[in-house]
Amino acid sequence: MSTLIPTQLVLVVDDDSMMRVLARATLEQGGFAVEEANDGHAGVSAFERLRPDIVLLDVLMPVLDGFGACAALRKLEGGDHAPVLMMTALDDSDSINRAYEAGATDFITKPIAWPMLVHRVRYLLRANRAFLDLAQSEARLANAQRIAQLGHWEWNVATDQVRRSDEIYRIAGRTPEQLSAAPKSFLDIVHPDDRPIIEDALYAALYQQQPYNVDFRIVRPDGAIRIVHEQGEVHYDGARKPAHMRGTIQDITERKRAEERIRQLALYDSLTGLPNRHSFKDQLSHAVARAGRTNEVLAILLLDLDRFKRINDTLGHEAGDLLLREVASRLTKILRNMDYLARNDSGEANSFLARQGGDEFTVLLGGLKQAQDATKVVHRILEEVSRPFDLDGNQIVMSASIGIAVHPVDGNDADNLLKNAGAATHYAKQQSKNYQYYNSGMNAAALEKLALESKLRNARGLEQFVLFYQPKVDLSTGRVTGLEALMRWNDPGTGLVPAVQFIPLLEETGMIVEVGAWAMKRAVSQYAAWQAAGLQPPRIAVNVSQVQLKRNDFVTSVQQAIAIAGKPDHGLDIEITESMIMEDIEASIEKLKLIRALGVGISIDDFGTGYSSLRYLTRLPITALKIDLAFVRDMTTNANNMAIVSTIITLARTLKLKVIAEGVETEEQRKFLQLLKCDEFQGYLFSKPVLAEQVPALLARGGKAAAG
């Protein structure tokens, strides 16, 4: 099936009707459609209405001659590209010039050789089509170059003249008049630091036949910097001398900025602007390799802010972010101004600071004479961090723990040095020290701790935890009036593990939430079991961790525990430390009120060792204070401790609270407490913590432990 080609339309404008008839007959025979007009004005109207493919226009006509008609239709939409063939009997050069000036495409003189007219029209239409296609192609190219911000140029080496596309002028921010055809005019707008790069690249391309491919900066008239990529190729003459050079230039400013942003994200911390852990590790690896050749001493400091989480929890994450930025700023200034640090060839301190993540920062100190030189920097850092921070009006005092690993003593690669610095930091925190140099025993301790954590995780599922019960004894009657449930871990490999060895790890890993909830449920179940056996058991107090108290679901976990009893007499009390309450006093008060409403007694454990406020103490829904064993142990020989114990007992009585003394081991201690009107005591004098099956025997002892 053949494709139909649309018939092309010819508009014939002539005041001579015979000429119009002959033209129509000739053109229609040649396959064209024809429309007529009898004067210039009518011809312009017909063009506007019909949009013909070509116009045959007589010169001498009434109303509006051909020159005027041609000029008029050139102003119409589509009239600028339509071919116009002027028909004239005039053969003088002035008339021909007027025709071209009016916008004629070509002219033909009368009398017309009619058989040739069709060929003449076809030629003009083909030429016009080629012209339109070329113009459209150039427009597409110009548009594509505009979108891509890509221009092209050609340099005639012999004449030293450059032809540039419009896009180059847009990139340069200049007009062709402002940017002459001389190559030097473009070199003048290149950033001064980059001109040698271009000159060297051009020389290599012209005379050494090397590829011309270079990035550089140009300066616009307003001072704005644009980064461009230029490439080109050289064309040689027969003598193999450079004749022409053609190339392109593209504005890559945004791409370079995006690449820089990506590099920033990959290598720098977005909050503080410091290099990140990946950048630090890379820098450390290079420093280690260099130190291996020069035998210089390197020190790696890992700084961890103490109690940083408290800032986030109490003042919010914005305050925490502000603190981290301020710490980064102080550390930067310290390292910049440390005169005793070794200097590199450029005179800068031989150090590198990075944010490791969270509240951790790392410092690389190079060129040290000896490992102990790092101590000077550490002391300066600790001093600066301890200065108060102003966080939007809140004065905050911070401290930090710093671990130090030294190359090559503590490791020969970046990974080991960072790991060992971390181990030293962790040890410093555990020992409440400001800083600590690494030693090999720390990794052994860390591995032991890791193994212990793994065994603890298994213990949760294997029910290896067990509760022991230590009696609380009434000082006036000697009767057991309460029990404190103490958790032990019955490790199949090593036997009973004291709480001090595993409770801190449970808290650190968060496992204390699950294990603590188990302890409360177990205590309530045991209380119910004793009642079912016909006993009248005293209430059982379970120690609660700060991790548990801070959770939003803590009240719910207590409700779930006492629900096991199935009746109001659940027998559960809890013990918390005063420092736990003060961590977030308002939230603690609200939670404790809800728990107290459930019939749960609340004791403050280790009273006197924390930092509670008497103003808040009166608002707490507590039922008892427990005097820390540190005061009880020496009260018979230490007057200060005796005064503290006496004061706590008086305070408790004033607040109508029960008071319990811990750690009573001697009869002398018991008698002193009895004289001071203490309510209860617990300690080895009466009984060590015992298993549940031994409790009935303790209850049966009655007042036998009470003497005097």
C-alpha positions, 0 to 999 in steps of 0.5 A: 500500500503506497503512502499518499503525499499531501499535495503542495499548494501554490498561491499565484498573485497577478493582476493579469487573468491570462497569466493566472490561467496559464500558471494554474494550468501548468502547475496543476499539470505538474501535480500542484494545487493552485489558488489565485489572487488578483492584486497584492492586497488580496494576495496577502489576505489569501496567504494569511488564510491559506498558508501556501507552500510557495507564492508566485508574485507579480511585481507590477500590480494595482492596490499593492505591488509585489514588493509591498505584498512580499514585505507584508507577508514576510511579517505574517505567521509562517511568512518568514520561511515560505519561498516567494518567486517574483515574476517580473518583466523588469530586468534592471538590477535595481528592481532585482535588488528591490525584490531581494530586499523585500524578501523574495526568494528568487525571481523569474522574468516574463515572458515565462517559459511555462514548461520550466516553471514546474521545475523552478517551483519544485527546486525552490520547495526542495531548497526551502525544505532543506533550509527548514530541516537545517534550521530545525536541526540547528534549533534542536542542537542549540536547545540540547546544548542549552539544556546540557550547558554545552557549547562548541568552538573552532579555532583556526590556528593559522588566523588565531581566530575562534568561532564560538556557539551561543551557549559559550557566551551564556556560560561565560556570562558575556556577549560576543562583543565582550568576548572577542574571537582571539583565543586570549580573550577567553584565557583572560576570563579563566581563573588565574590559578587555572591558566597554566593548566590550560596552557600546558594542556593546549601545548601537549595537544597541539605539539605532542598529540596528547588528548585535550581534556581539562577542567578549570574555572572561569570568572563571570563579570559579577565575580561568580565562579563557574567550573567548566569541562573542555575537550577538543581535538587537533586537525593537521595540514599536509605538513602535519602542522596544527591547522584547526582545533575543534572542541566543546565546553560544558558548564559542570558547576552543579555536577561538581557541587553535587560531587562535593556534597556527596564527598562531604556526606561520605567523609564528613559528619553532617552535624559537626562538620568534622571528618567522620569515622571512615575519613579518620580510619583512612587518615590513620591508615596513611599515618601508620604506613608513614610511621612505619617508615619514619619510626615516629610515635602515634597516639590515638585518643578516643573521647567519650562524653560522660552521661551524654544521654542524660542531656538528650533525655532531659533537654532534648536532642536539639540541645544534645546536637548543640553540645556536640557541635560545641565540643567539636569546636573546642577540640578543634581550637585546642588542637590548632593551638597546641604549641608542643604538638609536632608540626608538618611541612606546612606548619600545621599541627600534626593532628587529625580530629574526627567524630566517631559517632554518637558522643565519641570523638577521635584524635590522631596525634602524630610526630610525638617524641614519646607516648607520654607526650599525649598526656599533655593533650589529654589534660588540655582536652579534659580541662576544656570539656569540663568548662560549662556549656551554655545550651540555649540558657541552660548551664551544663557541666560535662566530663569525658573519658579518654582512652589512649592507644599508641603505635606501634606498641598497641597495634600496627594497623588502624583497626587494632589501634581504634579497637584498643583505644576503645577498650581503654575508654571503656576501662576508664569509664568503668573505673571512673577515671578521666583517661587511661592508656591501653594495656593488653589485659583490657582486651582479655577483660572485654572478651570475658565480658563478651562471653559473660553477656553471651551466657546471660542471654542463654540464661534467660531462656534456660531459667538459670536465675533464682531468687534468694530471700534475706529477712528484714527483722523488727528490732523490738520483737525480733520477728521477720517482718519482710523479705528482700528478694535478691537475684542470683545467677546459677551458671551451670559451669561455675555455679552461683554468680553474685549479683555484682558481677552480672546485674551491671551487664544486664542493665548495660545490655537492656536484658534487665527489663525482661529479667527484672519483670521475671523477678517481680512475677516470681516474688508474687508467685512465691508469696502466693505459694506460701499463703497456699501452704498455710503460712503468713509470709511477710511482704517481699521487696524486689530491687528495681533498676534505673533502666526499668524505672525509666521505661514508659511501660514500667507501671504496666510491668508491675500491674502484670506481676501483681495480677498473678496473685489474683487478689489485692494481697499480692505481697509485692514491694519495690526498692529503688535508689535515690539517684534513680529517682532524681534522674527524672524526678517529675516522671519518677513521682508520677510513676511511683504514685501509680504504683503506690496506688496498686498497694505496692510499698516503695523503699528508697535503698542505700539512702544517704549515698545519693543526691536527693533533695528533701523538698522532693523527698516529701513529694515521693509516695514512699513507705520506707528508707533503707540506711546504706550498709556503709554507714551501719558498718562503721557507726560504732567506731566512727562518730560521723557515721553514727551521726548520719545514721541517727539523722536518717532515723530522725528524718524518717520518723518525721516523715512517718516513714519506716526505717531499715538498717542494712548490713547488720553483722554484730550484736553491738550494731543491733543494740545501737540501732535499737537505742536509736529507735530504728524500726528494722534491720537486715544482715548476717547477724540474723541470716544470710540470703536463703532459698525459698524453701528455707524461709518457713524455718526463718519465719518459725524462729519468731523473736528468738533473734531479738536480745535485750 
